[in-house]
Amino acid sequence: MRPTRTLVAALVAAGLAGALPAPAAAHNVKHSPKVGDAATTFFFRGKAWQPGGEVFVEYYANGDAAEPFKTFRFTASENGRFVFRFTRPIFTAAYGLNQRMCFTQFDTRFARTAGQPPGRRFRKCKRFYVEPPTARFWPSAGPPGTPFLFMTSGWYPGTRLTLRLTRPDGVTETYNDMDPTRRKGAYFAVGRPFGSVFVRKGGTGRLFPGDPNVLVGDYLASVRAANGSGAQVRTLVTVTQP
């Protein structure tokens, strides 16, 4: 009789163990990077989720928003892990955005403790920061004849941009000849005095060769997507007295 009692006790203990709350290490998410721009790929890695269980994802373009901007669904792997790859976050030209990604799973292994199907609800949220696109001239000032290199980054890869340059006399020049923003960072030979310049993913640029007859004063540059939608970034370059 003793072996039978031992077996029954073991089965009861096993049943109770299945009803216990998930350990603290379960249903975890780590993410990297924590800061990026519109060209950044954000990775969210999960561990100790229910193997083969569905995971519901909510993307909040504003970290304090009550409703998600977009939702996704996927299935955790057979070892309870996942890698969620997120691209093309929402961005603005004026300021950075504190954003949030939340992962939810109804773990059927804990349906008994939840009291009803589909199981106990586990939810993990991670915050990340999306910086605005940037633009600048190299150098930011110089006399007539100075070569100026316009550079901008932080856009969605593959975006065509339009650059508008307002001269000191009020005339605006439009340039649509910049390469699409890079899908992968690479070095490019620009020429003297810049040599080779690294253009990062989501960036592009334009060289303004030195013109000894250029007007003296401030030039306001405005760059945005060629289709006219979305963010607009401004920067200034100054042609000084010779």
C-alpha positions as CSV (number, residue, x, y, z in Angstrom):
1,M,0.0,0.0,0.0
2,R,2.8,2.4,0.7
3,P,4.0,2.5,-3.0
4,T,0.5,3.3,-4.1
5,R,0.2,6.2,-1.6
6,T,3.5,7.5,-2.8
7,L,2.4,7.5,-6.4
8,V,-0.9,9.2,-5.5
9,A,0.9,11.9,-3.5
10,A,3.3,12.4,-6.4
11,L,0.4,12.8,-8.9
12,V,-1.4,15.3,-6.6
13,A,1.9,17.3,-6.1
14,A,2.3,17.4,-9.9
15,G,-1.2,18.7,-10.3
16,L,-0.7,21.4,-7.7
17,A,2.6,22.4,-9.4
18,G,0.7,22.9,-12.7
19,A,-1.7,25.2,-10.9
20,L,0.9,27.3,-9.3
21,P,1.6,30.9,-10.6
22,A,4.3,31.2,-13.2
23,P,7.8,31.8,-11.8
24,A,9.2,35.3,-11.8
25,A,11.5,34.5,-14.7
26,A,8.7,33.4,-17.0
27,H,7.2,35.5,-19.8
28,N,10.2,37.9,-20.1
29,V,11.0,40.3,-22.8
30,K,14.3,42.1,-23.5
31,H,14.8,44.7,-26.2
32,S,17.5,46.5,-28.1
33,P,18.3,49.1,-29.0
34,K,16.4,51.3,-26.5
35,V,17.0,54.5,-28.6
36,G,16.8,54.8,-32.4
37,D,15.3,56.7,-35.3
38,A,13.0,56.0,-38.2
39,A,15.7,53.8,-39.9
40,T,16.3,51.7,-36.8
41,T,15.3,48.1,-36.5
42,F,14.1,47.4,-32.9
43,F,14.4,43.8,-31.6
44,F,12.2,42.3,-28.9
45,R,13.3,38.9,-27.6
46,G,11.0,36.8,-25.4
47,K,11.9,33.9,-23.1
48,A,9.9,31.4,-21.1
49,W,6.5,32.0,-22.8
50,Q,4.1,29.2,-23.5
51,P,5.6,27.1,-26.3
52,G,3.5,27.2,-29.4
53,G,1.2,29.8,-27.8
54,E,-0.2,32.9,-29.5
55,V,1.3,36.2,-28.5
56,F,-0.7,39.4,-29.1
57,V,1.4,42.6,-29.7
58,E,0.3,46.2,-29.2
59,Y,2.4,49.1,-30.6
60,Y,1.8,52.5,-28.9
61,A,3.3,55.3,-31.0
62,N,3.0,57.5,-27.8
63,G,4.1,55.8,-24.6
64,D,1.2,57.3,-22.7
65,A,-1.5,56.5,-25.3
66,A,-4.5,54.5,-24.1
67,E,-5.1,52.8,-27.4
68,P,-2.5,51.0,-29.6
69,F,-1.6,52.5,-33.0
70,K,-1.1,49.0,-34.5
71,T,-1.4,45.4,-33.4
72,F,0.3,42.1,-34.4
73,R,0.0,38.4,-33.7
74,F,2.5,35.6,-33.8
75,T,3.2,32.2,-32.3
76,A,6.0,31.5,-29.8
77,S,8.4,28.8,-30.8
78,E,8.4,25.3,-29.3
79,N,11.0,26.3,-26.7
80,G,8.9,29.3,-25.5
81,R,11.1,31.9,-27.2
82,F,10.5,34.6,-29.8
83,V,12.2,37.4,-31.7
84,F,9.9,40.2,-32.8
85,R,11.5,42.5,-35.3
86,F,10.0,46.0,-35.6
87,T,10.7,48.5,-38.3
88,R,9.3,51.8,-39.6
89,P,8.2,53.4,-36.2
90,I,6.2,56.6,-36.2
91,F,8.4,59.7,-36.0
92,T,8.0,63.5,-36.1
93,A,10.3,66.3,-37.2
94,A,9.8,68.4,-34.1
95,Y,10.7,66.1,-31.2
96,G,11.5,62.5,-30.2
97,L,8.7,60.1,-29.2
98,N,8.7,57.9,-26.2
99,Q,7.0,54.7,-27.5
100,R,5.9,51.4,-26.0
101,M,5.5,47.8,-27.2
102,C,3.4,45.4,-25.2
103,F,3.2,41.6,-25.5
104,T,0.3,39.6,-24.1
105,Q,-0.3,35.9,-23.9
106,F,-3.2,33.8,-22.4
107,D,-1.2,30.9,-21.1
108,T,-3.4,27.8,-21.1
109,R,-1.1,26.0,-18.7
110,F,-2.5,28.2,-16.0
111,A,-6.2,28.0,-17.0
112,R,-7.1,26.3,-13.7
113,T,-5.7,29.2,-11.6
114,A,-7.3,31.7,-13.9
115,G,-10.7,30.1,-13.2
116,Q,-11.7,30.1,-16.9
117,P,-10.4,29.7,-20.4
118,P,-8.4,30.8,-22.3
119,G,-5.9,30.8,-19.4
120,R,-4.0,33.2,-17.2
121,R,-3.1,36.5,-18.8
122,F,0.6,37.6,-18.9
123,R,1.5,41.0,-20.2
124,K,5.0,42.6,-20.6
125,C,5.6,46.1,-21.9
126,K,8.9,47.8,-23.1
127,R,9.6,51.4,-23.8
128,F,11.8,52.7,-26.5
129,Y,12.7,56.2,-27.9
130,V,12.4,57.3,-31.5
131,E,14.5,60.3,-32.3
132,P,13.5,62.8,-35.1
133,P,15.3,63.1,-38.4
134,T,18.2,65.5,-38.5
135,A,19.9,67.7,-41.1
136,R,23.0,69.9,-41.2
137,F,25.6,71.5,-43.4
138,W,29.3,70.7,-43.2
139,P,30.7,73.3,-42.5
140,S,27.9,75.4,-41.0
141,A,29.5,78.7,-42.3
142,G,32.2,79.8,-44.7
143,P,33.1,82.5,-47.2
144,P,32.1,82.4,-50.9
145,G,33.9,79.6,-52.7
146,T,33.5,77.2,-49.7
147,P,32.1,73.7,-50.6
148,F,29.1,72.8,-48.4
149,L,27.9,69.3,-47.8
150,F,24.3,68.9,-46.9
151,M,23.6,65.7,-44.9
152,T,20.3,64.4,-43.4
153,S,19.5,61.1,-41.6
154,G,16.8,59.4,-39.5
155,W,14.3,58.8,-42.4
156,Y,12.7,55.5,-43.5
157,P,15.2,53.7,-45.8
158,G,14.5,54.1,-49.5
159,T,12.8,57.5,-49.1
160,R,13.2,60.1,-51.8
161,L,13.6,63.6,-50.4
162,T,13.1,67.1,-51.7
163,L,15.5,69.9,-50.6
164,R,14.4,73.5,-50.7
165,L,17.0,76.2,-50.2
166,T,15.9,79.8,-49.6
167,R,18.6,82.2,-50.4
168,P,19.4,85.5,-48.7
169,D,17.5,87.4,-51.5
170,G,14.3,85.4,-50.8
171,V,14.5,83.1,-53.9
172,T,13.9,79.4,-53.2
173,E,15.7,76.7,-55.1
174,T,14.4,73.2,-55.2
175,Y,16.6,70.1,-55.5
176,N,15.2,66.6,-56.3
177,D,18.5,65.1,-57.2
178,M,19.5,63.5,-53.9
179,D,19.8,59.7,-53.8
180,P,17.1,57.9,-51.9
181,T,17.9,57.4,-48.2
182,R,20.2,54.5,-47.7
183,R,18.9,51.0,-47.0
184,K,22.3,50.1,-45.6
185,G,25.2,52.3,-44.3
186,A,28.1,52.8,-46.7
187,Y,31.1,55.0,-47.5
188,F,31.0,57.4,-50.4
189,A,33.8,59.4,-52.0
190,V,32.6,63.0,-52.0
191,G,35.8,64.7,-52.9
192,R,37.9,67.5,-51.4
193,P,37.8,68.6,-48.7
194,F,35.5,65.9,-47.3
195,G,37.1,62.8,-48.7
196,S,35.1,59.6,-48.0
197,V,31.9,60.2,-46.0
198,F,29.9,57.4,-44.2
199,V,26.2,57.7,-45.0
200,R,24.2,55.8,-42.5
201,K,21.1,53.8,-43.0
202,G,18.2,56.2,-43.5
203,G,20.5,59.0,-44.6
204,T,21.5,60.8,-47.8
205,G,23.1,64.1,-48.8
206,R,24.1,66.6,-51.5
207,L,27.3,68.4,-52.2
208,F,27.2,72.1,-53.0
209,P,30.5,72.8,-54.8
210,G,32.4,76.0,-53.9
211,D,30.9,79.0,-55.8
212,P,32.9,82.3,-55.5
213,N,29.9,84.2,-56.8
214,V,27.4,83.0,-54.2
215,L,25.4,85.6,-52.2
216,V,26.6,86.4,-48.7
217,G,24.0,85.7,-46.0
218,D,21.9,82.9,-44.4
219,Y,20.5,80.1,-46.5
220,L,17.5,78.2,-45.0
221,A,17.3,74.5,-46.0
222,S,14.1,72.5,-45.6
223,V,14.0,68.8,-46.4
224,R,11.0,66.5,-46.5
225,A,9.7,63.4,-48.3
226,A,9.3,64.0,-52.1
227,N,5.6,63.2,-51.9
228,G,5.1,66.1,-49.6
229,S,3.9,64.0,-46.6
230,G,5.2,63.7,-43.1
231,A,8.0,65.4,-41.4
232,Q,9.9,68.5,-42.5
233,V,13.4,69.3,-41.1
234,R,15.1,72.7,-41.4
235,T,18.7,73.7,-41.0
236,L,20.8,76.8,-41.7
237,V,24.1,77.5,-43.5
238,T,25.8,80.9,-43.6
239,V,28.0,82.4,-46.3
240,T,30.2,84.9,-44.6
241,Q,31.9,87.9,-45.9
242,P,35.1,87.1,-47.8
